[in-house]
Amino acid sequence: MAVRRRLRFSEEQCRATCRELDQPEPAAGGSCELLADDVGVRIYRLYDQQSGLYEYKVFGCLADCPPRRLVDFYMDLDFRKCWDRYAEELYEKTYDGKEVVYWEVKYPFPLSNRDYVYIRECREMDVNGRKIWVVLAQGVSVPLFPERPGIVRVKTYEQNLAVESDGKSGSKEWCACFHEGCGKSLP
């Protein structure tokens, strides 16, 4: 008997993320600020008046990285611990039938470390004959990971990632992240 996997995110959330690959530039006249434009990657920042948070959007092409490898890179927590010197703690545990990620990020003095608790999902989709991988993540609050003294909990965390082939040996990527919602002032 096949085990049916509980999906965490809706089909529409995934499809909306896929559509962003077709419109990598922010809308004309919008309030996006271009932060970086280098080696085929653009990073934008947009202030959300309602939440008071920044949304970061990234679009780019990685010429030598096939889509499946890029998605594996995002999903492999053990590999991230090998290269990310700021990942103080990073692991996944099951809570209420869902895999929940705990991630503590080191910050330099005088700032406090930040931590994230989130669920995530990766889907491979066929969208009008295009093979697109979607990775969605969203912050959650679960008793398995209570807040820790001296560490600032990032309470609002969301990430949407879409990756497809660039038609050669690389990848086209679009990503949006909200992750400034600490609920506290610095540090």
MDTraj code that builds the backbone (N, CA, C; nanometers):
import mdtraj as md
import numpy as np

residues = "MET ALA VAL ARG ARG ARG LEU ARG PHE SER GLU GLU GLN CYS ARG ALA THR CYS ARG GLU LEU ASP GLN PRO GLU PRO ALA ALA GLY GLY SER CYS GLU LEU LEU ALA ASP ASP VAL GLY VAL ARG ILE TYR ARG LEU TYR ASP GLN GLN SER GLY LEU TYR GLU TYR LYS VAL PHE GLY CYS LEU ALA ASP CYS PRO PRO ARG ARG LEU VAL ASP PHE TYR MET ASP LEU ASP PHE ARG LYS CYS TRP ASP ARG TYR ALA GLU GLU LEU TYR GLU LYS THR TYR ASP GLY LYS GLU VAL VAL TYR TRP GLU VAL LYS TYR PRO PHE PRO LEU SER ASN ARG ASP TYR VAL TYR ILE ARG GLU CYS ARG GLU MET ASP VAL ASN GLY ARG LYS ILE TRP VAL VAL LEU ALA GLN GLY VAL SER VAL PRO LEU PHE PRO GLU ARG PRO GLY ILE VAL ARG VAL LYS THR TYR GLU GLN ASN LEU ALA VAL GLU SER ASP GLY LYS SER GLY SER LYS GLU TRP CYS ALA CYS PHE HIS GLU GLY CYS GLY LYS SER LEU PRO".split()
xyz = np.array([
    [0.0839, -0.1190, 0.0000],
    [0.0000, 0.0000, 0.0000],
    [0.0882, 0.1250, 0.0000],
    [0.0605, 0.2165, -0.0890],
    [0.1390, 0.3396, -0.0985],
    [0.1028, 0.4329, 0.0161],
    [0.2029, 0.5011, 0.0668],
    [0.1812, 0.5994, 0.1725],
    [0.1505, 0.7329, 0.1069],
    [0.0403, 0.7934, 0.1427],
    [0.0034, 0.9246, 0.0874],
    [0.0686, 1.0335, 0.1705],
    [0.1428, 1.1187, 0.1049],
    [0.2146, 1.2274, 0.1686],
    [0.1207, 1.3453, 0.1904],
    [0.1235, 1.4008, 0.3114],
    [0.0424, 1.5200, 0.3411],
    [0.1122, 1.6429, 0.2850],
    [0.0420, 1.7121, 0.1973],
    [0.0988, 1.8325, 0.1384],
    [0.0770, 1.9490, 0.2329],
    [0.1784, 2.0322, 0.2443],
    [0.1735, 2.1444, 0.3365],
    [0.1274, 2.2722, 0.2680],
    [0.1495, 2.2799, 0.1383],
    [0.1217, 2.4014, 0.0629],
    [0.0251, 2.3686, -0.0505],
    [-0.0548, 2.4659, -0.0884],
    [-0.1566, 2.4428, -0.1908],
    [-0.0951, 2.4404, -0.3308],
    [-0.1703, 2.3826, -0.4211],
    [-0.1323, 2.3803, -0.5626],
    [-0.1189, 2.5240, -0.6143],
    [-0.2088, 2.6123, -0.5749],
    [-0.2044, 2.7513, -0.6209],
    [-0.0790, 2.8231, -0.5701],
    [-0.0377, 2.7967, -0.4469],
    [0.0867, 2.8573, -0.3966],
    [0.2049, 2.8151, -0.4841],
    [0.2076, 2.6887, -0.5209],
    [0.3166, 2.6384, -0.6060],
    [0.3108, 2.7007, -0.7449],
    [0.1926, 2.7064, -0.8036],
    [0.1782, 2.7623, -0.9384],
    [0.2107, 2.9129, -0.9401],
    [0.1718, 2.9848, -0.8359],
    [0.2041, 3.1278, -0.8279],
    [0.3555, 3.1476, -0.8238],
    [0.4251, 3.0603, -0.7534],
    [0.5714, 3.0681, -0.7475],
    [0.6304, 3.0394, -0.8854],
    [0.5768, 2.9409, -0.9565],
    [0.6236, 2.9095, -1.0925],
    [0.6074, 3.0291, -1.1855],
    [0.4962, 3.0993, -1.1748],
    [0.4691, 3.2138, -1.2631],
    [0.5745, 3.3239, -1.2477],
    [0.6364, 3.3323, -1.1337],
    [0.7373, 3.4367, -1.1117],
    [0.8587, 3.4202, -1.2025],
    [0.8853, 3.2963, -1.2500],
    [0.9970, 3.2764, -1.3432],
    [0.9765, 3.3555, -1.4723],
    [0.8505, 3.3796, -1.5080],
    [0.8197, 3.4498, -1.6320],
    [0.8175, 3.6012, -1.6174],
    [0.8299, 3.6519, -1.4958],
    [0.8296, 3.7964, -1.4728],
    [0.9340, 3.8325, -1.3680],
    [1.0618, 3.8133, -1.4039],
    [1.1681, 3.8347, -1.3054],
    [1.1899, 3.9791, -1.2635],
    [1.1513, 4.0722, -1.3487],
    [1.1713, 4.2133, -1.3154],
    [1.0515, 4.2641, -1.2358],
    [1.0723, 4.3473, -1.1354],
    [0.9604, 4.4075, -1.0619],
    [0.8761, 4.4946, -1.1542],
    [0.7512, 4.5137, -1.1183],
    [0.6604, 4.5971, -1.1973],
    [0.7162, 4.7386, -1.2107],
    [0.7006, 4.7954, -1.3280],
    [0.7473, 4.9319, -1.3518],
    [0.6769, 5.0275, -1.2565],
    [0.7525, 5.1185, -1.2014],
    [0.6954, 5.2163, -1.1109],
    [0.6765, 5.1642, -0.9692],
    [0.7129, 5.0394, -0.9463],
    [0.7004, 4.9822, -0.8126],
    [0.8063, 5.0379, -0.7201],
    [0.7979, 4.9994, -0.5952],
    [0.8918, 5.0535, -0.4966],
    [1.0044, 4.9553, -0.4650],
    [1.0367, 4.8675, -0.5598],
    [1.1491, 4.7762, -0.5401],
    [1.2806, 4.8517, -0.5534],
    [1.3734, 4.8172, -0.4689],
    [1.5063, 4.8761, -0.4717],
    [1.6036, 4.7685, -0.5167],
    [1.6804, 4.7952, -0.6220],
    [1.7812, 4.7010, -0.6688],
    [1.9014, 4.7085, -0.5747],
    [1.9304, 4.5973, -0.5049],
    [2.0418, 4.5944, -0.4108],
    [2.1705, 4.5463, -0.4757],
    [2.1593, 4.4527, -0.5702],
    [2.2785, 4.3977, -0.6336],
    [2.2441, 4.3466, -0.7721],
    [2.3390, 4.3594, -0.8631],
    [2.3252, 4.3097, -0.9992],
    [2.4639, 4.2673, -1.0429],
    [2.4921, 4.1382, -1.0299],
    [2.6266, 4.0903, -1.0577],
    [2.6215, 3.9444, -1.1034],
    [2.7077, 3.9080, -1.1931],
    [2.7227, 3.7726, -1.2472],
    [2.5894, 3.7051, -1.2785],
    [2.4975, 3.7815, -1.3380],
    [2.3709, 3.7249, -1.3806],
    [2.2661, 3.7088, -1.2727],
    [2.2895, 3.7656, -1.1551],
    [2.1944, 3.7553, -1.0442],
    [2.1552, 3.8960, -1.0001],
    [2.0241, 3.9189, -0.9875],
    [1.9724, 4.0474, -0.9386],
    [1.9006, 4.0250, -0.8066],
    [1.9258, 4.1141, -0.7112],
    [1.8611, 4.1071, -0.5805],
    [1.7863, 4.2382, -0.5583],
    [1.6572, 4.2247, -0.5280],
    [1.5710, 4.3399, -0.5040],
    [1.5186, 4.3359, -0.3612],
    [1.4845, 4.4525, -0.3095],
    [1.4222, 4.4628, -0.1776],
    [1.2983, 4.5496, -0.1904],
    [1.1910, 4.5029, -0.1261],
    [1.0644, 4.5740, -0.1288],
    [1.0116, 4.5853, 0.0131],
    [0.9768, 4.7058, 0.0545],
    [0.9211, 4.7273, 0.1871],
    [0.7711, 4.7049, 0.1824],
    [0.7203, 4.6204, 0.2708],
    [0.5770, 4.5928, 0.2804],
    [0.5194, 4.6836, 0.3885],
    [0.4411, 4.7836, 0.3462],
    [0.3838, 4.8815, 0.4388],
    [0.2968, 4.8157, 0.5450],
    [0.2205, 4.7147, 0.5059],
    [0.1260, 4.6524, 0.5979],
    [0.1966, 4.5771, 0.7105],
    [0.2979, 4.4979, 0.6763],
    [0.3649, 4.4170, 0.7788],
    [0.4830, 4.4894, 0.8418],
    [0.5377, 4.5875, 0.7693],
    [0.6577, 4.6553, 0.8176],
    [0.7836, 4.5734, 0.7924],
    [0.7733, 4.4698, 0.7098],
    [0.8871, 4.3817, 0.6805],
    [0.9381, 4.4063, 0.5396],
    [1.0610, 4.3624, 0.5147],
    [1.1160, 4.3665, 0.3803],
    [1.0977, 4.2314, 0.3142],
    [1.0681, 4.2360, 0.1872],
    [1.0640, 4.1173, 0.1035],
    [1.1845, 4.1269, 0.0116],
    [1.2606, 4.0208, 0.0038],
    [1.3766, 4.0174, -0.0848],
    [1.3445, 3.9256, -0.2004],
    [1.3753, 3.9708, -0.3223],
    [1.3517, 3.8901, -0.4410],
    [1.4826, 3.8750, -0.5157],
    [1.5065, 3.7529, -0.5595],
    [1.6297, 3.7212, -0.6307],
    [1.5924, 3.6534, -0.7617],
    [1.6555, 3.6942, -0.8695],
    [1.6383, 3.6256, -0.9959],
    [1.7740, 3.6140, -1.0610],
    [1.8004, 3.4971, -1.1165],
    [1.9282, 3.4815, -1.1837],
    [1.9391, 3.3507, -1.2563],
    [2.0494, 3.3374, -1.3266],
    [2.0827, 3.2152, -1.3974],
    [2.2170, 3.1658, -1.3456],
    [2.2228, 3.0372, -1.3215],
    [2.3470, 2.9737, -1.2783],
    [2.3882, 2.8790, -1.3905],
    [2.4847, 2.9215, -1.4708],
    [2.5186, 2.8537, -1.5959],
    [2.5690, 2.7107, -1.5774],
    [2.6366, 2.6819, -1.4694],
    [2.6976, 2.5495, -1.4532],
    [2.6300, 2.4632, -1.3489],
    [2.5077, 2.4950, -1.3120],
    [2.4388, 2.4209, -1.2065],
    [2.3029, 2.3718, -1.2564],
    [2.2899, 2.2420, -1.2850],
    [2.1606, 2.1898, -1.3296],
    [2.0540, 2.2084, -1.2220],
    [1.9279, 2.2209, -1.2609],
    [1.8197, 2.2471, -1.1648],
    [1.8115, 2.1454, -1.0506],
    [1.8237, 2.0177, -1.0804],
    [1.8103, 1.9156, -0.9751],
    [1.9197, 1.9346, -0.8693],
    [2.0403, 1.9672, -0.9122],
    [2.1505, 1.9893, -0.8175],
    [2.1233, 2.1114, -0.7299],
    [2.0702, 2.2167, -0.7904],
    [2.0390, 2.3386, -0.7146],
    [1.9316, 2.3111, -0.6097],
    [1.8284, 2.2359, -0.6472],
    [1.7218, 2.2019, -0.5529],
    [1.7769, 2.1136, -0.4405],
    [1.8596, 2.0168, -0.4754],
    [1.9219, 1.9322, -0.3721],
    [2.0044, 2.0165, -0.2758],
    [2.0722, 2.1171, -0.3291],
    [2.1514, 2.2089, -0.2476],
    [2.0636, 2.2790, -0.1448],
    [1.9451, 2.3257, -0.1867],
    [1.8522, 2.3932, -0.0954],
    [1.7964, 2.2990, 0.0100],
    [1.7713, 2.1758, -0.0279],
    [1.7009, 2.0829, 0.0607],
    [1.7922, 2.0049, 0.1558],
    [1.9202, 1.9952, 0.1273],
    [2.0123, 1.9116, 0.2053],
    [2.0690, 1.9891, 0.3254],
    [2.0070, 1.9683, 0.4419],
    [2.0499, 2.0412, 0.5623],
    [2.1890, 2.0002, 0.6080],
    [2.2216, 1.8713, 0.5974],
    [2.3549, 1.8254, 0.6393],
    [2.4633, 1.8901, 0.5543],
    [2.4412, 1.9015, 0.4248],
    [2.5388, 1.9664, 0.3379],
    [2.5516, 2.1142, 0.3737],
    [2.4402, 2.1789, 0.4044],
    [2.4461, 2.3206, 0.4413],
    [2.5369, 2.3416, 0.5629],
    [2.5297, 2.2503, 0.6590],
    [2.6139, 2.2636, 0.7789],
    [2.7622, 2.2560, 0.7435],
    [2.7958, 2.1933, 0.6310],
    [2.9361, 2.1825, 0.5882],
    [2.9903, 2.3141, 0.5338],
    [2.9081, 2.3900, 0.4639],
    [2.9586, 2.5115, 0.4007],
    [2.9133, 2.6404, 0.4673],
    [2.8067, 2.6376, 0.5464],
    [2.7530, 2.7607, 0.6063],
    [2.8084, 2.7782, 0.7466],
    [2.9103, 2.8593, 0.7596],
    [2.9754, 2.8769, 0.8898],
    [2.8876, 2.9531, 0.9899],
    [2.7760, 3.0097, 0.9424],
    [2.6845, 3.0810, 1.0310],
    [2.5732, 2.9922, 1.0851],
    [2.5634, 2.8695, 1.0368],
    [2.4609, 2.7759, 1.0850],
    [2.5094, 2.7132, 1.2157],
    [2.4664, 2.7709, 1.3260],
    [2.5051, 2.7215, 1.4586],
    [2.4395, 2.5861, 1.4856],
    [2.3092, 2.5777, 1.4579],
    [2.2334, 2.4526, 1.4677],
    [2.1401, 2.4458, 1.3490],
    [2.1234, 2.3264, 1.2940],
    [2.0345, 2.3085, 1.1800],
    [1.9960, 2.1622, 1.1723],
    [1.8678, 2.1338, 1.1955],
    [1.8208, 1.9955, 1.1906],
    [1.6701, 1.9923, 1.1741],
    [1.6203, 1.8738, 1.1455],
    [1.4789, 1.8535, 1.1203],
    [1.4265, 1.7484, 1.2179],
    [1.3061, 1.7722, 1.2711],
    [1.2393, 1.6764, 1.3590],
    [1.0929, 1.6659, 1.3180],
    [1.0334, 1.5527, 1.3486],
    [0.8921, 1.5328, 1.3165],
    [0.8052, 1.5816, 1.4313],
    [0.7042, 1.6613, 1.3966],
    [0.6057, 1.7078, 1.4937],
    [0.4687, 1.7012, 1.4274],
    [0.3771, 1.6307, 1.4879],
    [0.2394, 1.6194, 1.4394],
    [0.2347, 1.5755, 1.2924],
    [0.3211, 1.4801, 1.2574],
    [0.3228, 1.4258, 1.1214],
    [0.3936, 1.5119, 1.0190],
    [0.4539, 1.6230, 1.0599],
    [0.5239, 1.7120, 0.9672],
    [0.6707, 1.7215, 1.0059],
    [0.7546, 1.7329, 0.9052],
    [0.8967, 1.7586, 0.9305],
    [0.9130, 1.9082, 0.9543],
    [0.9689, 1.9435, 1.0686],
    [0.9876, 2.0828, 1.1065],
    [1.1377, 2.1085, 1.1195],
    [1.1833, 2.2169, 1.0589],
    [1.3256, 2.2524, 1.0605],
    [1.3516, 2.3537, 1.1713],
    [1.4615, 2.3312, 1.2456],
    [1.5126, 2.4301, 1.3411],
    [1.6470, 2.4779, 1.2870],
    [1.6655, 2.6122, 1.2796],
    [1.7871, 2.6697, 1.2241],
    [1.8275, 2.7891, 1.3097],
    [1.9412, 2.7785, 1.3748],
    [1.9980, 2.8918, 1.4493],
    [2.1126, 2.9485, 1.3686],
    [2.1081, 3.0807, 1.3493],
    [2.2075, 3.1506, 1.2692],
    [2.2929, 3.2379, 1.3602],
    [2.4255, 3.2224, 1.3487],
    [2.5187, 3.3036, 1.4279],
    [2.5242, 3.4458, 1.3726],
    [2.5188, 3.5421, 1.4632],
    [2.5358, 3.6826, 1.4284],
    [2.6549, 3.7363, 1.5061],
    [2.7261, 3.8341, 1.4496],
    [2.8424, 3.8888, 1.5201],
    [2.8014, 3.9767, 1.6383],
    [2.8888, 3.9867, 1.7361],
    [2.8684, 4.0753, 1.8511],
    [2.8554, 4.2171, 1.7972],
    [2.7662, 4.2953, 1.8438],
    [2.6830, 4.2832, 1.9625],
    [2.5426, 4.2274, 1.9338],
    [2.5201, 4.1766, 1.8127],
    [2.3879, 4.1250, 1.7769],
    [2.3657, 3.9864, 1.8377],
    [2.2417, 3.9547, 1.8639],
    [2.2057, 3.8218, 1.9135],
    [2.1845, 3.7271, 1.7962],
    [2.2117, 3.5989, 1.8202],
    [2.1802, 3.4995, 1.7192],
    [2.0307, 3.5006, 1.6906],
    [1.9937, 3.4568, 1.5706],
    [1.8536, 3.4439, 1.5304],
    [1.8240, 3.2955, 1.5143],
    [1.6973, 3.2587, 1.5374],
    [1.6587, 3.1225, 1.5026],
    [1.5269, 3.1217, 1.4277],
    [1.5120, 3.0188, 1.3466],
    [1.3961, 3.0003, 1.2601],
    [1.3391, 2.8618, 1.2879],
    [1.2080, 2.8512, 1.2877],
    [1.1400, 2.7226, 1.2947],
    [1.0411, 2.7235, 1.1791],
    [1.0540, 2.6260, 1.0883],
    [0.9695, 2.6304, 0.9688],
    [0.9436, 2.4922, 0.9111],
    [0.8375, 2.4854, 0.8313],
    [0.8096, 2.3668, 0.7518],
    [0.8470, 2.4001, 0.6087],
    [0.8724, 2.2970, 0.5304],
    [0.9094, 2.3210, 0.3911],
    [0.8618, 2.2039, 0.3057],
    [0.8556, 2.2298, 0.1790],
    [0.8130, 2.1264, 0.0857],
    [0.8781, 2.1522, -0.0487],
    [0.9151, 2.0455, -0.1160],
    [0.9704, 2.0535, -0.2511],
    [0.8799, 1.9738, -0.3438],
    [0.8427, 2.0342, -0.4557],
    [0.7619, 1.9649, -0.5565],
    [0.8254, 1.9816, -0.6935],
    [0.8195, 1.8749, -0.7705],
    [0.8592, 1.8803, -0.9107],
    [0.7295, 1.8903, -0.9894],
    [0.7178, 1.9938, -1.0732],
    [0.5912, 2.0195, -1.1418],
    [0.6102, 2.0252, -1.2927],
    [0.5061, 1.9910, -1.3645],
    [0.5011, 2.0101, -1.5088],
    [0.4051, 2.1265, -1.5319],
    [0.4587, 2.2353, -1.5835],
    [0.3776, 2.3544, -1.6091],
    [0.3882, 2.3858, -1.7578],
    [0.2841, 2.3512, -1.8309],
    [0.2808, 2.3733, -1.9764],
    [0.4042, 2.3147, -2.0454],
    [0.4398, 2.1924, -2.0058],
    [0.5539, 2.1242, -2.0664],
    [0.6892, 2.1629, -2.0090],
    [0.6915, 2.2537, -1.9144],
    [0.8172, 2.2952, -1.8496],
    [0.8310, 2.2209, -1.7173],
    [0.9482, 2.1658, -1.6911],
    [0.9763, 2.0988, -1.5643],
    [1.0307, 2.2037, -1.4677],
    [0.9527, 2.2297, -1.3616],
    [0.9888, 2.3330, -1.2645],
    [0.9865, 2.2717, -1.1251],
    [1.0919, 2.2964, -1.0496],
    [1.0968, 2.2547, -0.9102],
    [1.0575, 2.3742, -0.8246],
    [0.9731, 2.3499, -0.7269],
    [0.9265, 2.4538, -0.6363],
    [0.9624, 2.4123, -0.4943],
    [1.0236, 2.5034, -0.4200],
    [1.0514, 2.4822, -0.2779],
    [0.9805, 2.5948, -0.2029],
    [0.8907, 2.5564, -0.1124],
    [0.8195, 2.6539, -0.0306],
    [0.8519, 2.6281, 0.1154],
    [0.8676, 2.7341, 0.1916],
    [0.8938, 2.7232, 0.3352],
    [0.8155, 2.8316, 0.4067],
    [0.7716, 2.7987, 0.5297],
    [0.6947, 2.8957, 0.6077],
    [0.7208, 2.8732, 0.7552],
    [0.7429, 2.9828, 0.8271],
    [0.7648, 2.9763, 0.9706],
    [0.6433, 2.9212, 1.0431],
    [0.6685, 2.8425, 1.1464],
    [0.5613, 2.7865, 1.2293],
    [0.6015, 2.8004, 1.3759],
    [0.5036, 2.7897, 1.4614],
    [0.5284, 2.7885, 1.6047],
    [0.4820, 2.6526, 1.6570],
    [0.5752, 2.5751, 1.7101],
    [0.5413, 2.4436, 1.7645],
    [0.6094, 2.4267, 1.9006],
    [0.5455, 2.3569, 1.9937],
    [0.6046, 2.3405, 2.1268],
    [0.7355, 2.2620, 2.1265],
    [0.7605, 2.1880, 2.0200],
    [0.8845, 2.1111, 2.0086],
    [1.0072, 2.2016, 2.0123],
    [0.9918, 2.3255, 1.9653],
    [1.1029, 2.4206, 1.9594],
    [1.0644, 2.5503, 2.0307],
    [1.0678, 2.5527, 2.1631],
    [1.0357, 2.6771, 2.2348],
    [1.1452, 2.7813, 2.2127],
    [1.1085, 2.9066, 2.2338],
    [1.2084, 3.0131, 2.2223],
    [1.3145, 2.9941, 2.3288],
    [1.4386, 3.0325, 2.2950],
    [1.5522, 3.0171, 2.3856],
    [1.6006, 3.1529, 2.4325],
    [1.6415, 3.1615, 2.5578],
    [1.6959, 3.2884, 2.6078],
    [1.8209, 3.3288, 2.5294],
    [1.8319, 3.4585, 2.4987],
    [1.9503, 3.5105, 2.4314],
    [1.9493, 3.4924, 2.2802],
    [1.8470, 3.4261, 2.2250],
    [1.8354, 3.4060, 2.0806],
    [1.7047, 3.4705, 2.0352],
    [1.7101, 3.5479, 1.9287],
    [1.5926, 3.6177, 1.8783],
    [1.5210, 3.5266, 1.7781],
    [1.3967, 3.4935, 1.8077],
    [1.3164, 3.4083, 1.7187],
    [1.2615, 3.4912, 1.6029],
    [1.2871, 3.4467, 1.4806],
    [1.2301, 3.5081, 1.3625],
    [1.0923, 3.4453, 1.3441],
    [0.9900, 3.5221, 1.3733],
    [0.8540, 3.4680, 1.3763],
    [0.7869, 3.4703, 1.2396],
    [0.8272, 3.5619, 1.1544],
    [0.7700, 3.5701, 1.0208],
    [0.8769, 3.5280, 0.9208],
    [0.8624, 3.4082, 0.8696],
    [0.9590, 3.3573, 0.7726],
    [0.8820, 3.2898, 0.6605],
    [0.9139, 3.3275, 0.5400],
    [0.8518, 3.2663, 0.4233],
    [0.9545, 3.2656, 0.3117],
    [0.9602, 3.1551, 0.2383],
    [1.0485, 3.1481, 0.1225],
    [0.9761, 3.0750, 0.0111],
    [0.9856, 3.1296, -0.1085],
    [0.9283, 3.0694, -0.2284],
    [1.0392, 3.0630, -0.3322],
    [1.0637, 2.9447, -0.3839],
    [1.1721, 2.9251, -0.4796],
    [1.1199, 2.8465, -0.5983],
    [1.1505, 2.8905, -0.7190],
    [1.1194, 2.8162, -0.8412],
    [1.2480, 2.8041, -0.9218],
    [1.2741, 2.6845, -0.9720],
    [1.3962, 2.6574, -1.0471],
    [1.3593, 2.5766, -1.1714],
    [1.4150, 2.6160, -1.2846],
    [1.3987, 2.5366, -1.4071],
    [1.5282, 2.5447, -1.4870],
    [1.5376, 2.4615, -1.5888],
    [1.6556, 2.4610, -1.6747],
    [1.6642, 2.5925, -1.7512],
    [1.7862, 2.6336, -1.7783],
    [1.8065, 2.7521, -1.8622],
    [1.8089, 2.7136, -2.0101],
    [1.7823, 2.5855, -2.0393],
    [1.7835, 2.5367, -2.1767],
    [1.9190, 2.4841, -2.2194],
    [2.0170, 2.4966, -2.1322],
    [2.1523, 2.4472, -2.1612],
    [2.1896, 2.3523, -2.0489],
    [2.2941, 2.3832, -1.9740],
    [2.3362, 2.2954, -1.8641],
    [2.3187, 2.3613, -1.7280],
    [2.2490, 2.4741, -1.7258],
    [2.2347, 2.5486, -1.6010],
    [2.0906, 2.5635, -1.5577],
    [2.0688, 2.6613, -1.4683],
    [1.9378, 2.6827, -1.4075],
    [1.8971, 2.8284, -1.4140],
    [1.7650, 2.8500, -1.4250],
    [1.7043, 2.9807, -1.4015],
    [1.6373, 2.9693, -1.2663],
    [1.6534, 3.0722, -1.1848],
    [1.6014, 3.0659, -1.0480],
    [1.5299, 3.1954, -1.0150],
    [1.4191, 3.1796, -0.9425],
    [1.3499, 3.2932, -0.8851],
    [1.3231, 3.2608, -0.7393],
    [1.3448, 3.3547, -0.6518],
    [1.3242, 3.3305, -0.5097],
    [1.2743, 3.4581, -0.4436],
    [1.1796, 3.4417, -0.3530],
    [1.1340, 3.5534, -0.2701],
    [1.1440, 3.5104, -0.1251],
    [1.1937, 3.5959, -0.0434],
    [1.2076, 3.5651, 0.0990],
    [1.1552, 3.6802, 0.1821],
    [1.0792, 3.6472, 0.2834],
    [1.0474, 3.7416, 0.3903],
    [1.1154, 3.6804, 0.5114],
    [1.1997, 3.7523, 0.5776],
    [1.2530, 3.6948, 0.7007],
    [1.3122, 3.7988, 0.7941],
    [1.2429, 3.9035, 0.8067],
    [1.2882, 4.0084, 0.8964],
    [1.1994, 4.0193, 1.0192],
    [1.0996, 3.9334, 1.0320],
    [0.9987, 3.9471, 1.1372],
    [1.0399, 3.8879, 1.2697],
    [1.1278, 3.9554, 1.3403],
    [1.1768, 3.9073, 1.4697],
    [1.0820, 3.9436, 1.5838],
    [1.0041, 4.0481, 1.5657],
    [0.9165, 4.0909, 1.6722],
    [0.9880, 4.1655, 1.7816],
    [1.1162, 4.1956, 1.7638],
    [1.1952, 4.2668, 1.8656],
    [1.2859, 4.3664, 1.7950],
    [1.3334, 4.4610, 1.8699],
    [1.4343, 4.5522, 1.8177],
    [1.5694, 4.4853, 1.8249],
    [1.6610, 4.5345, 1.7448],
    [1.7983, 4.4825, 1.7518],
    [1.8561, 4.5139, 1.8879],
    [1.9460, 4.4389, 1.9436],
    [2.0207, 4.3328, 1.8815],
    [1.9396, 4.2074, 1.8883],
])
top = md.Topology()
chain = top.add_chain()
for i, resn in enumerate(residues, 1):
    res = top.add_residue(resn, chain, resSeq=i)
    for name in ("N", "CA", "C"):
        top.add_atom(name, md.element.get_by_symbol(name[0]), res)
traj = md.Trajectory(xyz[None], top)
